[in-house]
């Protein structure tokens, strides 16, 4: 009875990563200084995505525009102005230790990565001149995997 009920281990880890600050670029060299990648200009429209938008629309794209050609604009208003999506992941493991003798045994391992199958989105496109500006088009590379199950048997001596 002890062999059946004893020797169990459970482990778990929860990971949370807050979304990073994002700057909005115009997508061109509007200042004509030869450096390119100038920041966009705020229009005064609200930053929040319009009501009823699907979850891939991260912010109101009408809140930004490219600066007028030949001007420096007020790009400081679009630097680090929004935060990208946060990422969450829960991993768990269940292990059963089976002793054959005092020094020899086995461990059966069942490991579950992203056990709740949480979808974590990548940052939205932040270039005004891009057709997908303001939209999320991919999942996060580090936390983007679907649920993964892994089983193993370990010989312990």
N, CA, C and O atoms as a GROMACS GRO file, in nm:
protein
  628
    1UNK      N    1   0.081  -0.119   0.000
    1UNK     CA    2   0.000   0.000   0.000
    1UNK      C    3   0.087   0.127   0.000
    1UNK      O    4   0.054   0.226  -0.065
    2UNK      N    5   0.198   0.120   0.074
    2UNK     CA    6   0.289   0.234   0.082
    2UNK      C    7   0.349   0.266  -0.054
    2UNK      O    8   0.369   0.383  -0.088
    3UNK      N    9   0.378   0.162  -0.134
    3UNK     CA   10   0.434   0.182  -0.268
    3UNK      C   11   0.336   0.256  -0.359
    3UNK      O   12   0.378   0.330  -0.447
    4UNK      N   13   0.206   0.237  -0.338
    4UNK     CA   14   0.106   0.300  -0.424
    4UNK      C   15   0.079   0.444  -0.380
    4UNK      O   16   0.076   0.534  -0.464
    5UNK      N   17   0.058   0.467  -0.251
    5UNK     CA   18   0.020   0.599  -0.202
    5UNK      C   19   0.138   0.692  -0.177
    5UNK      O   20   0.123   0.814  -0.182
    6UNK      N   21   0.256   0.636  -0.150
    6UNK     CA   22   0.373   0.718  -0.118
    6UNK      C   23   0.457   0.748  -0.241
    6UNK      O   24   0.438   0.691  -0.348
    7UNK      N   25   0.552   0.839  -0.223
    7UNK     CA   26   0.649   0.868  -0.327
    7UNK      C   27   0.604   0.965  -0.435
    7UNK      O   28   0.670   0.976  -0.539
    8UNK      N   29   0.495   1.035  -0.414
    8UNK     CA   30   0.446   1.130  -0.515
    8UNK      C   31   0.506   1.268  -0.492
    8UNK      O   32   0.527   1.309  -0.378
    9UNK      N   33   0.535   1.338  -0.600
    9UNK     CA   34   0.582   1.476  -0.594
    9UNK      C   35   0.504   1.557  -0.696
    9UNK      O   36   0.472   1.510  -0.804
   10UNK      N   37   0.474   1.680  -0.658
   10UNK     CA   38   0.406   1.773  -0.750
   10UNK      C   39   0.489   1.901  -0.754
   10UNK      O   40   0.536   1.948  -0.650
   11UNK      N   41   0.505   1.956  -0.871
   11UNK     CA   42   0.578   2.081  -0.886
   11UNK      C   43   0.503   2.172  -0.981
   11UNK      O   44   0.431   2.124  -1.069
   12UNK      N   45   0.519   2.299  -0.964
   12UNK     CA   46   0.453   2.393  -1.053
   12UNK      C   47   0.526   2.526  -1.056
   12UNK      O   48   0.594   2.564  -0.961
   13UNK      N   49   0.511   2.595  -1.166
   13UNK     CA   50   0.569   2.728  -1.179
   13UNK      C   51   0.474   2.813  -1.262
   13UNK      O   52   0.419   2.768  -1.363
   14UNK      N   53   0.456   2.936  -1.218
   14UNK     CA   54   0.373   3.032  -1.290
   14UNK      C   55   0.464   3.146  -1.331
   14UNK      O   56   0.535   3.203  -1.247
   15UNK      N   57   0.462   3.181  -1.458
   15UNK     CA   58   0.547   3.288  -1.508
   15UNK      C   59   0.459   3.402  -1.559
   15UNK      O   60   0.360   3.379  -1.628
   16UNK      N   61   0.496   3.524  -1.524
   16UNK     CA   62   0.426   3.642  -1.571
   16UNK      C   63   0.530   3.742  -1.619
   16UNK      O   64   0.629   3.767  -1.550
   17UNK      N   65   0.509   3.797  -1.735
   17UNK     CA   66   0.599   3.898  -1.788
   17UNK      C   67   0.514   4.015  -1.834
   17UNK      O   68   0.431   4.001  -1.924
   18UNK      N   69   0.535   4.130  -1.773
   18UNK     CA   70   0.460   4.249  -1.812
   18UNK      C   71   0.504   4.292  -1.952
   18UNK      O   72   0.621   4.281  -1.987
   19UNK      N   73   0.411   4.342  -2.030
   19UNK     CA   74   0.443   4.390  -2.164
   19UNK      C   75   0.538   4.508  -2.160
   19UNK      O   76   0.529   4.593  -2.071
   20UNK      N   77   0.628   4.513  -2.256
   20UNK     CA   78   0.726   4.621  -2.262
   20UNK      C   79   0.668   4.749  -2.319
   20UNK      O   80   0.565   4.748  -2.386
   21UNK      N   81   0.736   4.860  -2.292
   21UNK     CA   82   0.695   4.988  -2.347
   21UNK      C   83   0.728   4.993  -2.496
   21UNK      O   84   0.833   4.947  -2.539
   22UNK      N   85   0.636   5.049  -2.574
   22UNK     CA   86   0.652   5.055  -2.718
   22UNK      C   87   0.646   5.200  -2.767
   22UNK      O   88   0.568   5.280  -2.716
   23UNK      N   89   0.729   5.230  -2.864
   23UNK     CA   90   0.728   5.361  -2.928
   23UNK      C   91   0.666   5.347  -3.066
   23UNK      O   92   0.677   5.241  -3.129
   24UNK      N   93   0.601   5.451  -3.113
   24UNK     CA   94   0.535   5.450  -3.243
   24UNK      C   95   0.622   5.526  -3.342
   24UNK      O   96   0.655   5.642  -3.320
   25UNK      N   97   0.661   5.460  -3.451
   25UNK     CA   98   0.745   5.525  -3.552
   25UNK      C   99   0.663   5.560  -3.675
   25UNK      O  100   0.559   5.499  -3.703
   26UNK      N  101   0.713   5.659  -3.748
   26UNK     CA  102   0.642   5.703  -3.869
   26UNK      C  103   0.666   5.607  -3.985
   26UNK      O  104   0.584   5.598  -4.076
   27UNK      N  105   0.778   5.537  -3.982
   27UNK     CA  106   0.812   5.445  -4.091
   27UNK      C  107   0.889   5.512  -4.202
   27UNK      O  108   0.918   5.450  -4.304
   28UNK      N  109   0.924   5.639  -4.183
   28UNK     CA  110   1.001   5.710  -4.286
   28UNK      C  111   1.086   5.818  -4.219
   28UNK      O  112   1.075   5.843  -4.099
   29UNK      N  113   1.168   5.881  -4.299
   29UNK     CA  114   1.254   5.989  -4.251
   29UNK      C  115   1.182   6.122  -4.275
   29UNK      O  116   1.220   6.198  -4.364
   30UNK      N  117   1.080   6.150  -4.196
   30UNK     CA  118   1.000   6.272  -4.216
   30UNK      C  119   1.081   6.398  -4.188
   30UNK      O  120   1.052   6.502  -4.247
   31UNK      N  121   1.180   6.393  -4.102
   31UNK     CA  122   1.262   6.511  -4.070
   31UNK      C  123   1.368   6.538  -4.175
   31UNK      O  124   1.429   6.645  -4.177
   32UNK      N  125   1.391   6.441  -4.263
   32UNK     CA  126   1.492   6.451  -4.369
   32UNK      C  127   1.633   6.474  -4.315
   32UNK      O  128   1.713   6.547  -4.375
   33UNK      N  129   1.663   6.412  -4.202
   33UNK     CA  130   1.797   6.424  -4.145
   33UNK      C  131   1.887   6.308  -4.185
   33UNK      O  132   2.004   6.303  -4.146
   34UNK      N  133   1.834   6.215  -4.265
   34UNK     CA  134   1.912   6.103  -4.314
   34UNK      C  135   1.918   5.985  -4.219
   34UNK      O  136   1.982   5.884  -4.251
   35UNK      N  137   1.854   5.992  -4.104
   35UNK     CA  138   1.861   5.884  -4.006
   35UNK      C  139   1.744   5.787  -4.016
   35UNK      O  140   1.761   5.669  -3.984
   36UNK      N  141   1.628   5.831  -4.058
   36UNK     CA  142   1.512   5.743  -4.071
   36UNK      C  143   1.456   5.701  -3.937
   36UNK      O  144   1.513   5.731  -3.832
   37UNK      N  145   1.344   5.630  -3.942
   37UNK     CA  146   1.282   5.579  -3.820
   37UNK      C  147   1.231   5.687  -3.727
   37UNK      O  148   1.227   5.666  -3.605
   38UNK      N  149   1.191   5.801  -3.781
   38UNK     CA  150   1.141   5.909  -3.696
   38UNK      C  151   1.015   5.866  -3.622
   38UNK      O  152   0.935   5.786  -3.672
   39UNK      N  153   0.998   5.920  -3.504
   39UNK     CA  154   0.880   5.889  -3.426
   39UNK      C  155   0.757   5.955  -3.486
   39UNK      O  156   0.767   6.060  -3.550
   40UNK      N  157   0.643   5.894  -3.465
   40UNK     CA  158   0.516   5.948  -3.515
   40UNK      C  159   0.472   6.064  -3.427
   40UNK      O  160   0.531   6.091  -3.322
   41UNK      N  161   0.368   6.132  -3.470
   41UNK     CA  162   0.312   6.246  -3.399
   41UNK      C  163   0.175   6.206  -3.346
   41UNK      O  164   0.098   6.141  -3.417
   42UNK      N  165   0.144   6.245  -3.223
   42UNK     CA  166   0.011   6.218  -3.166
   42UNK      C  167  -0.091   6.311  -3.230
   42UNK      O  168  -0.062   6.428  -3.254
   43UNK      N  169  -0.210   6.259  -3.256
   43UNK     CA  170  -0.317   6.339  -3.318
   43UNK      C  171  -0.414   6.395  -3.215
   43UNK      O  172  -0.490   6.486  -3.246
   44UNK      N  173  -0.413   6.343  -3.095
   44UNK     CA  174  -0.509   6.386  -2.994
   44UNK      C  175  -0.622   6.288  -2.974
   44UNK      O  176  -0.697   6.298  -2.877
   45UNK      N  177  -0.636   6.191  -3.065
   45UNK     CA  178  -0.739   6.087  -3.050
   45UNK      C  179  -0.701   5.997  -2.932
   45UNK      O  180  -0.583   5.986  -2.900
   46UNK      N  181  -0.798   5.933  -2.868
   46UNK     CA  182  -0.766   5.845  -2.754
   46UNK      C  183  -0.679   5.726  -2.796
   46UNK      O  184  -0.687   5.678  -2.909
   47UNK      N  185  -0.595   5.680  -2.703
   47UNK     CA  186  -0.506   5.567  -2.730
   47UNK      C  187  -0.579   5.433  -2.729
   47UNK      O  188  -0.540   5.341  -2.801
   48UNK      N  189  -0.682   5.421  -2.650
   48UNK     CA  190  -0.753   5.293  -2.636
   48UNK      C  191  -0.813   5.248  -2.768
   48UNK      O  192  -0.861   5.330  -2.847
   49UNK      N  193  -0.809   5.117  -2.791
   49UNK     CA  194  -0.870   5.061  -2.913
   49UNK      C  195  -1.019   5.095  -2.914
   49UNK      O  196  -1.082   5.098  -2.808
   50UNK      N  197  -1.075   5.120  -3.032
   50UNK     CA  198  -1.218   5.152  -3.039
   50UNK      C  199  -1.304   5.042  -2.979
   50UNK      O  200  -1.270   4.924  -2.986
   51UNK      N  201  -1.416   5.081  -2.919
   51UNK     CA  202  -1.508   4.984  -2.859
   51UNK      C  203  -1.554   4.884  -2.963
   51UNK      O  204  -1.582   4.920  -3.077
   52UNK      N  205  -1.560   4.757  -2.924
   52UNK     CA  206  -1.605   4.652  -3.015
   52UNK      C  207  -1.495   4.597  -3.104
   52UNK      O  208  -1.522   4.511  -3.188
   53UNK      N  209  -1.371   4.645  -3.088
   53UNK     CA  210  -1.260   4.594  -3.168
   53UNK      C  211  -1.227   4.451  -3.127
   53UNK      O  212  -1.247   4.413  -3.011
   54UNK      N  213  -1.176   4.372  -3.222
   54UNK     CA  214  -1.132   4.237  -3.184
   54UNK      C  215  -1.001   4.248  -3.107
   54UNK      O  216  -0.937   4.353  -3.107
   55UNK      N  217  -0.960   4.138  -3.043
   55UNK     CA  218  -0.844   4.144  -2.954
   55UNK      C  219  -0.711   4.160  -3.026
   55UNK      O  220  -0.609   4.180  -2.960
   56UNK      N  221  -0.709   4.154  -3.158
   56UNK     CA  222  -0.582   4.176  -3.229
   56UNK      C  223  -0.557   4.325  -3.253
   56UNK      O  224  -0.446   4.362  -3.291
   57UNK      N  225  -0.656   4.410  -3.231
   57UNK     CA  226  -0.636   4.555  -3.243
   57UNK      C  227  -0.597   4.605  -3.105
   57UNK      O  228  -0.680   4.609  -3.014
   58UNK      N  229  -0.470   4.642  -3.089
   58UNK     CA  230  -0.416   4.671  -2.958
   58UNK      C  231  -0.436   4.815  -2.914
   58UNK      O  232  -0.455   4.842  -2.795
   59UNK      N  233  -0.434   4.909  -3.009
   59UNK     CA  234  -0.454   5.050  -2.975
   59UNK      C  235  -0.521   5.120  -3.093
   59UNK      O  236  -0.531   5.064  -3.202
   60UNK      N  237  -0.565   5.242  -3.070
   60UNK     CA  238  -0.633   5.321  -3.172
   60UNK      C  239  -0.530   5.376  -3.270
   60UNK      O  240  -0.453   5.466  -3.234
   61UNK      N  241  -0.527   5.326  -3.391
   61UNK     CA  242  -0.426   5.371  -3.487
   61UNK      C  243  -0.449   5.515  -3.530
   61UNK      O  244  -0.357   5.579  -3.582
   62UNK      N  245  -0.569   5.568  -3.508
   62UNK     CA  246  -0.596   5.709  -3.542
   62UNK      C  247  -0.535   5.806  -3.442
   62UNK      O  248  -0.544   5.927  -3.461
   63UNK      N  249  -0.474   5.755  -3.336
   63UNK     CA  250  -0.410   5.840  -3.236
   63UNK      C  251  -0.272   5.887  -3.280
   63UNK      O  252  -0.210   5.969  -3.212
   64UNK      N  253  -0.223   5.836  -3.395
   64UNK     CA  254  -0.089   5.870  -3.442
   64UNK      C  255  -0.091   5.897  -3.592
   64UNK      O  256  -0.176   5.845  -3.665
   65UNK      N  257   0.004   5.978  -3.637
   65UNK     CA  258   0.024   6.000  -3.780
   65UNK      C  259   0.172   6.029  -3.802
   65UNK      O  260   0.244   6.064  -3.708
   66UNK      N  261   0.215   6.014  -3.925
   66UNK     CA  262   0.353   6.051  -3.959
   66UNK      C  263   0.364   6.203  -3.954
   66UNK      O  264   0.268   6.273  -3.988
   67UNK      N  265   0.478   6.254  -3.911
   67UNK     CA  266   0.498   6.398  -3.906
   67UNK      C  267   0.503   6.457  -4.047
   67UNK      O  268   0.524   6.384  -4.145
   68UNK      N  269   0.484   6.586  -4.057
   68UNK     CA  270   0.493   6.653  -4.186
   68UNK      C  271   0.637   6.646  -4.236
   68UNK      O  272   0.732   6.657  -4.158
   69UNK      N  273   0.653   6.628  -4.366
   69UNK     CA  274   0.786   6.616  -4.425
   69UNK      C  275   0.865   6.744  -4.399
   69UNK      O  276   0.815   6.855  -4.419
   70UNK      N  277   0.989   6.727  -4.356
   70UNK     CA  278   1.077   6.840  -4.330
   70UNK      C  279   1.065   6.898  -4.191
   70UNK      O  280   1.130   6.998  -4.159
   71UNK      N  281   0.981   6.838  -4.106
   71UNK     CA  282   0.967   6.888  -3.968
   71UNK      C  283   1.014   6.781  -3.870
   71UNK      O  284   1.018   6.662  -3.901
   72UNK      N  285   1.051   6.827  -3.752
   72UNK     CA  286   1.093   6.734  -3.648
   72UNK      C  287   0.972   6.679  -3.574
   72UNK      O  288   0.979   6.572  -3.515
   73UNK      N  289   0.863   6.752  -3.577
   73UNK     CA  290   0.742   6.704  -3.510
   73UNK      C  291   0.761   6.698  -3.360
   73UNK      O  292   0.858   6.751  -3.306
   74UNK      N  293   0.668   6.635  -3.293
   74UNK     CA  294   0.676   6.620  -3.146
   74UNK      C  295   0.681   6.472  -3.113
   74UNK      O  296   0.596   6.421  -3.040
   75UNK      N  297   0.781   6.405  -3.165
   75UNK     CA  298   0.794   6.261  -3.148
   75UNK      C  299   0.800   6.215  -3.004
   75UNK      O  300   0.771   6.099  -2.974
   76UNK      N  301   0.840   6.306  -2.914
   76UNK     CA  302   0.848   6.267  -2.772
   76UNK      C  303   0.713   6.218  -2.720
   76UNK      O  304   0.708   6.141  -2.624
   77UNK      N  305   0.604   6.262  -2.784
   77UNK     CA  306   0.471   6.218  -2.742
   77UNK      C  307   0.443   6.073  -2.779
   77UNK      O  308   0.349   6.014  -2.727
   78UNK      N  309   0.523   6.014  -2.868
   78UNK     CA  310   0.497   5.877  -2.910
   78UNK      C  311   0.608   5.780  -2.869
   78UNK      O  312   0.611   5.666  -2.916
   79UNK      N  313   0.698   5.825  -2.784
   79UNK     CA  314   0.804   5.737  -2.732
   79UNK      C  315   0.754   5.669  -2.605
   79UNK      O  316   0.710   5.736  -2.511
   80UNK      N  317   0.762   5.537  -2.602
   80UNK     CA  318   0.720   5.458  -2.484
   80UNK      C  319   0.579   5.494  -2.437
   80UNK      O  320   0.552   5.503  -2.317
   81UNK      N  321   0.489   5.515  -2.532
   81UNK     CA  322   0.356   5.566  -2.498
   81UNK      C  323   0.254   5.455  -2.472
   81UNK      O  324   0.153   5.479  -2.406
   82UNK      N  325   0.279   5.335  -2.521
   82UNK     CA  326   0.188   5.223  -2.494
   82UNK      C  327   0.268   5.104  -2.445
   82UNK      O  328   0.390   5.097  -2.462
   83UNK      N  329   0.199   5.011  -2.385
   83UNK     CA  330   0.263   4.889  -2.334
   83UNK      C  331   0.211   4.771  -2.413
   83UNK      O  332   0.091   4.760  -2.439
   84UNK      N  333   0.301   4.683  -2.452
   84UNK     CA  334   0.264   4.564  -2.528
   84UNK      C  335   0.191   4.463  -2.440
   84UNK      O  336   0.177   4.484  -2.319
   85UNK      N  337   0.145   4.354  -2.499
   85UNK     CA  338   0.072   4.252  -2.424
   85UNK      C  339   0.161   4.182  -2.320
   85UNK      O  340   0.280   4.162  -2.342
   86UNK      N  341   0.102   4.148  -2.209
   86UNK     CA  342   0.172   4.070  -2.106
   86UNK      C  343   0.171   3.923  -2.147
   86UNK      O  344   0.091   3.882  -2.231
   87UNK      N  345   0.259   3.846  -2.087
   87UNK     CA  346   0.267   3.702  -2.117
   87UNK      C  347   0.251   3.623  -1.987
   87UNK      O  348   0.304   3.662  -1.883
   88UNK      N  349   0.178   3.513  -1.995
   88UNK     CA  350   0.151   3.427  -1.880
   88UNK      C  351   0.176   3.282  -1.921
   88UNK      O  352   0.147   3.244  -2.034
   89UNK      N  353   0.229   3.203  -1.830
   89UNK     CA  354   0.242   3.060  -1.858
   89UNK      C  355   0.247   2.982  -1.728
   89UNK      O  356   0.313   3.024  -1.633
   90UNK      N  357   0.177   2.870  -1.724
   90UNK     CA  358   0.178   2.781  -1.608
   90UNK      C  359   0.230   2.645  -1.650
   90UNK      O  360   0.181   2.585  -1.746
   91UNK      N  361   0.331   2.596  -1.578
   91UNK     CA  362   0.389   2.464  -1.603
   91UNK      C  363   0.370   2.380  -1.477
   91UNK      O  364   0.376   2.431  -1.366
   92UNK      N  365   0.348   2.251  -1.496
   92UNK     CA  366   0.332   2.160  -1.382
   92UNK      C  367   0.402   2.028  -1.410
   92UNK      O  368   0.425   1.989  -1.524
   93UNK      N  369   0.434   1.960  -1.302
   93UNK     CA  370   0.493   1.828  -1.312
   93UNK      C  371   0.440   1.737  -1.203
   93UNK      O  372   0.416   1.782  -1.090
   94UNK      N  373   0.421   1.612  -1.235
   94UNK     CA  374   0.378   1.511  -1.138
   94UNK      C  375   0.474   1.393  -1.149
   94UNK      O  376   0.492   1.336  -1.257
   95UNK      N  377   0.537   1.357  -1.038
   95UNK     CA  378   0.638   1.253  -1.037
   95UNK      C  379   0.600   1.144  -0.938
   95UNK      O  380   0.546   1.172  -0.831
   96UNK      N  381   0.629   1.020  -0.973
   96UNK     CA  382   0.607   0.906  -0.884
   96UNK      C  383   0.741   0.835  -0.867
   96UNK      O  384   0.798   0.783  -0.963
   97UNK      N  385   0.791   0.833  -0.744
   97UNK     CA  386   0.916   0.766  -0.712
   97UNK      C  387   0.887   0.623  -0.667
   97UNK      O  388   0.808   0.601  -0.576
   98UNK      N  389   0.951   0.527  -0.732
   98UNK     CA  390   0.931   0.386  -0.702
   98UNK      C  391   1.066   0.327  -0.661
   98UNK      O  392   1.159   0.322  -0.742
   99UNK      N  393   1.077   0.283  -0.537
   99UNK     CA  394   1.202   0.225  -0.485
   99UNK      C  395   1.200   0.074  -0.503
   99UNK      O  396   1.104   0.008  -0.463
  100UNK      N  397   1.305   0.020  -0.562
  100UNK     CA  398   1.320  -0.125  -0.575
  100UNK      C  399   1.403  -0.178  -0.458
  100UNK      O  400   1.371  -0.282  -0.398
  101UNK      N  401   1.510  -0.106  -0.426
  101UNK     CA  402   1.592  -0.134  -0.307
  101UNK      C  403   1.623   0.001  -0.244
  101UNK      O  404   1.573   0.104  -0.288
  102UNK      N  405   1.705   0.000  -0.140
  102UNK     CA  406   1.742   0.126  -0.076
  102UNK      C  407   1.814   0.221  -0.171
  102UNK      O  408   1.798   0.342  -0.161
  103UNK      N  409   1.893   0.166  -0.262
  103UNK     CA  410   1.977   0.248  -0.349
  103UNK      C  411   1.930   0.255  -0.494
  103UNK      O  412   1.985   0.332  -0.572
  104UNK      N  413   1.832   0.178  -0.531
  104UNK     CA  414   1.790   0.168  -0.671
  104UNK      C  415   1.640   0.192  -0.682
  104UNK      O  416   1.562   0.146  -0.599
  105UNK      N  417   1.602   0.265  -0.787
  105UNK     CA  418   1.459   0.289  -0.809
  105UNK      C  419   1.434   0.355  -0.943
  105UNK      O  420   1.525   0.374  -1.024
  106UNK      N  421   1.310   0.389  -0.965
  106UNK     CA  422   1.267   0.456  -1.087
  106UNK      C  423   1.187   0.580  -1.049
  106UNK      O  424   1.130   0.589  -0.940
  107UNK      N  425   1.184   0.674  -1.138
  107UNK     CA  426   1.096   0.788  -1.123
  107UNK      C  427   1.019   0.805  -1.253
  107UNK      O  428   1.077   0.826  -1.359
  108UNK      N  429   0.886   0.796  -1.244
  108UNK     CA  430   0.800   0.824  -1.358
  108UNK      C  431   0.767   0.973  -1.353
  108UNK      O  432   0.728   1.025  -1.249
  109UNK      N  433   0.784   1.041  -1.467
  109UNK     CA  434   0.764   1.186  -1.472
  109UNK      C  435   0.658   1.221  -1.577
  109UNK      O  436   0.664   1.173  -1.690
  110UNK      N  437   0.564   1.303  -1.538
  110UNK     CA  438   0.467   1.360  -1.631
  110UNK      C  439   0.480   1.512  -1.618
  110UNK      O  440   0.454   1.568  -1.511
  111UNK      N  441   0.522   1.578  -1.727
  111UNK     CA  442   0.545   1.722  -1.723
  111UNK      C  443   0.453   1.790  -1.823
  111UNK      O  444   0.434   1.742  -1.935
  112UNK      N  445   0.396   1.902  -1.781
  112UNK     CA  446   0.298   1.975  -1.861
  112UNK      C  447   0.345   2.119  -1.874
  112UNK      O  448   0.354   2.191  -1.774
  113UNK      N  449   0.375   2.162  -1.995
  113UNK     CA  450   0.418   2.299  -2.020
  113UNK      C  451   0.301   2.375  -2.082
  113UNK      O  452   0.235   2.325  -2.174
  114UNK      N  453   0.276   2.496  -2.032
  114UNK     CA  454   0.159   2.576  -2.072
  114UNK      C  455   0.033   2.492  -2.053
  114UNK      O  456  -0.047   2.475  -2.145
  115UNK      N  457   0.016   2.440  -1.933
  115UNK     CA  458  -0.090   2.343  -1.905
  115UNK      C  459  -0.230   2.397  -1.935
  115UNK      O  460  -0.318   2.319  -1.971
  116UNK      N  461  -0.251   2.527  -1.922
  116UNK     CA  462  -0.384   2.584  -1.947
  116UNK      C  463  -0.398   2.634  -2.091
  116UNK      O  464  -0.499   2.695  -2.126
  117UNK      N  465  -0.296   2.607  -2.173
  117UNK     CA  466  -0.297   2.642  -2.316
  117UNK      C  467  -0.326   2.791  -2.338
  117UNK      O  468  -0.407   2.827  -2.423
  118UNK      N  469  -0.259   2.875  -2.261
  118UNK     CA  470  -0.277   3.020  -2.269
  118UNK      C  471  -0.212   3.074  -2.396
  118UNK      O  472  -0.097   3.041  -2.426
  119UNK      N  473  -0.286   3.156  -2.469
  119UNK     CA  474  -0.231   3.221  -2.588
  119UNK      C  475  -0.166   3.352  -2.544
  119UNK      O  476  -0.230   3.433  -2.477
  120UNK      N  477  -0.042   3.373  -2.581
  120UNK     CA  478   0.030   3.496  -2.550
  120UNK      C  479   0.065   3.565  -2.680
  120UNK      O  480   0.134   3.508  -2.766
  121UNK      N  481   0.018   3.687  -2.695
  121UNK     CA  482   0.036   3.759  -2.820
  121UNK      C  483   0.167   3.836  -2.824
  121UNK      O  484   0.216   3.882  -2.720
  122UNK      N  485   0.223   3.850  -2.944
  122UNK     CA  486   0.342   3.931  -2.966
  122UNK      C  487   0.302   4.078  -2.965
  122UNK      O  488   0.184   4.111  -2.957
  123UNK      N  489   0.401   4.166  -2.973
  123UNK     CA  490   0.373   4.309  -2.977
  123UNK      C  491   0.299   4.346  -3.105
  123UNK      O  492   0.317   4.280  -3.208
  124UNK      N  493   0.217   4.450  -3.100
  124UNK     CA  494   0.150   4.496  -3.221
  124UNK      C  495   0.249   4.567  -3.313
  124UNK      O  496   0.358   4.604  -3.271
  125UNK      N  497   0.210   4.584  -3.437
  125UNK     CA  498   0.292   4.661  -3.531
  125UNK      C  499   0.285   4.807  -3.490
  125UNK      O  500   0.177   4.861  -3.469
  126UNK      N  501   0.401   4.872  -3.480
  126UNK     CA  502   0.406   5.010  -3.431
  126UNK      C  503   0.458   5.108  -3.536
  126UNK      O  504   0.509   5.214  -3.500
  127UNK      N  505   0.446   5.075  -3.663
  127UNK     CA  506   0.491   5.163  -3.770
  127UNK      C  507   0.370   5.217  -3.846
  127UNK      O  508   0.296   5.141  -3.907
  128UNK      N  509   0.352   5.349  -3.841
  128UNK     CA  510   0.234   5.414  -3.899
  128UNK      C  511   0.214   5.377  -4.045
  128UNK      O  512   0.100   5.358  -4.089
  129UNK      N  513   0.322   5.366  -4.122
  129UNK     CA  514   0.310   5.342  -4.266
  129UNK      C  515   0.282   5.195  -4.301
  129UNK      O  516   0.263   5.164  -4.419
  130UNK      N  517   0.280   5.106  -4.203
  130UNK     CA  518   0.257   4.964  -4.229
  130UNK      C  519   0.108   4.934  -4.232
  130UNK      O  520   0.031   4.991  -4.154
  131UNK      N  521   0.066   4.847  -4.321
  131UNK     CA  522  -0.075   4.811  -4.335
  131UNK      C  523  -0.135   4.746  -4.212
  131UNK      O  524  -0.256   4.752  -4.193
  132UNK      N  525  -0.053   4.682  -4.128
  132UNK     CA  526  -0.105   4.618  -4.007
  132UNK      C  527  -0.076   4.702  -3.882
  132UNK      O  528  -0.070   4.649  -3.771
  133UNK      N  529  -0.059   4.832  -3.900
  133UNK     CA  530  -0.031   4.923  -3.788
  133UNK      C  531  -0.138   4.911  -3.680
  133UNK      O  532  -0.257   4.917  -3.710
  134UNK      N  533  -0.095   4.894  -3.556
  134UNK     CA  534  -0.186   4.884  -3.442
  134UNK      C  535  -0.244   4.746  -3.420
  134UNK      O  536  -0.321   4.725  -3.326
  135UNK      N  537  -0.207   4.652  -3.504
  135UNK     CA  538  -0.266   4.517  -3.500
  135UNK      C  539  -0.160   4.415  -3.456
  135UNK      O  540  -0.043   4.426  -3.492
  136UNK      N  541  -0.205   4.316  -3.380
  136UNK     CA  542  -0.119   4.203  -3.341
  136UNK      C  543  -0.136   4.094  -3.446
  136UNK      O  544  -0.249   4.054  -3.477
  137UNK      N  545  -0.025   4.047  -3.500
  137UNK     CA  546  -0.032   3.949  -3.610
  137UNK      C  547   0.037   3.816  -3.577
  137UNK      O  548   0.044   3.729  -3.664
  138UNK      N  549   0.087   3.801  -3.454
  138UNK     CA  550   0.160   3.677  -3.421
  138UNK      C  551   0.151   3.651  -3.271
  138UNK      O  552   0.109   3.736  -3.193
  139UNK      N  553   0.193   3.530  -3.233
  139UNK     CA  554   0.204   3.498  -3.091
  139UNK      C  555   0.347   3.524  -3.047
  139UNK      O  556   0.439   3.532  -3.129
  140UNK      N  557   0.365   3.536  -2.918
  140UNK     CA  558   0.496   3.566  -2.858
  140UNK      C  559   0.590   3.448  -2.881
  140UNK      O  560   0.552   3.334  -2.859
  141UNK      N  561   0.713   3.475  -2.924
  141UNK     CA  562   0.809   3.369  -2.954
  141UNK      C  563   0.849   3.285  -2.835
  141UNK      O  564   0.863   3.163  -2.848
  142UNK      N  565   0.868   3.347  -2.719
  142UNK     CA  566   0.914   3.273  -2.601
  142UNK      C  567   0.800   3.197  -2.535
  142UNK      O  568   0.816   3.081  -2.496
  143UNK      N  569   0.686   3.263  -2.522
  143UNK     CA  570   0.571   3.203  -2.453
  143UNK      C  571   0.461   3.164  -2.551
  143UNK      O  572   0.346   3.150  -2.511
  144UNK      N  573   0.494   3.146  -2.678
  144UNK     CA  574   0.391   3.123  -2.778
  144UNK      C  575   0.354   2.978  -2.803
  144UNK      O  576   0.263   2.951  -2.881
  145UNK      N  577   0.423   2.885  -2.739
  145UNK     CA  578   0.396   2.743  -2.766
  145UNK      C  579   0.260   2.700  -2.710
  145UNK      O  580   0.218   2.749  -2.606
  146UNK      N  581   0.194   2.609  -2.780
  146UNK     CA  582   0.071   2.552  -2.725
  146UNK      C  583   0.106   2.455  -2.611
  146UNK      O  584   0.224   2.438  -2.579
  147UNK      N  585   0.007   2.393  -2.553
  147UNK     CA  586   0.029   2.298  -2.444
  147UNK      C  587   0.120   2.185  -2.492
  147UNK      O  588   0.102   2.131  -2.601
  148UNK      N  589   0.217   2.150  -2.409
  148UNK     CA  590   0.310   2.041  -2.440
  148UNK      C  591   0.310   1.945  -2.322
  148UNK      O  592   0.324   1.987  -2.207
  149UNK      N  593   0.294   1.815  -2.350
  149UNK     CA  594   0.300   1.711  -2.248
  149UNK      C  595   0.424   1.628  -2.273
  149UNK      O  596   0.456   1.594  -2.387
  150UNK      N  597   0.493   1.594  -2.166
  150UNK     CA  598   0.616   1.516  -2.179
  150UNK      C  599   0.618   1.411  -2.069
  150UNK      O  600   0.594   1.441  -1.952
  151UNK      N  601   0.646   1.288  -2.107
  151UNK     CA  602   0.651   1.178  -2.011
  151UNK      C  603   0.791   1.118  -2.013
  151UNK      O  604   0.856   1.112  -2.117
  152UNK      N  605   0.836   1.073  -1.897
  152UNK     CA  606   0.969   1.014  -1.890
  152UNK      C  607   0.979   0.913  -1.778
  152UNK      O  608   0.900   0.912  -1.684
  153UNK      N  609   1.078   0.828  -1.791
  153UNK     CA  610   1.108   0.729  -1.688
  153UNK      C  611   1.257   0.742  -1.659
  153UNK      O  612   1.340   0.729  -1.749
  154UNK      N  613   1.289   0.766  -1.534
  154UNK     CA  614   1.427   0.790  -1.494
  154UNK      C  615   1.472   0.677  -1.401
  154UNK      O  616   1.404   0.644  -1.304
  155UNK      N  617   1.586   0.621  -1.432
  155UNK     CA  618   1.645   0.516  -1.349
  155UNK      C  619   1.734   0.586  -1.246
  155UNK      O  620   1.825   0.660  -1.283
  156UNK      N  621   1.709   0.561  -1.118
  156UNK     CA  622   1.783   0.626  -1.010
  156UNK      C  623   1.865   0.521  -0.936
  156UNK      O  624   1.812   0.418  -0.894
  157UNK      N  625   1.996   0.547  -0.921
  157UNK     CA  626   2.082   0.453  -0.849
  157UNK      C  627   2.186   0.527  -0.769
  157UNK      O  628   2.268   0.464  -0.701
   0.00000   0.00000   0.00000
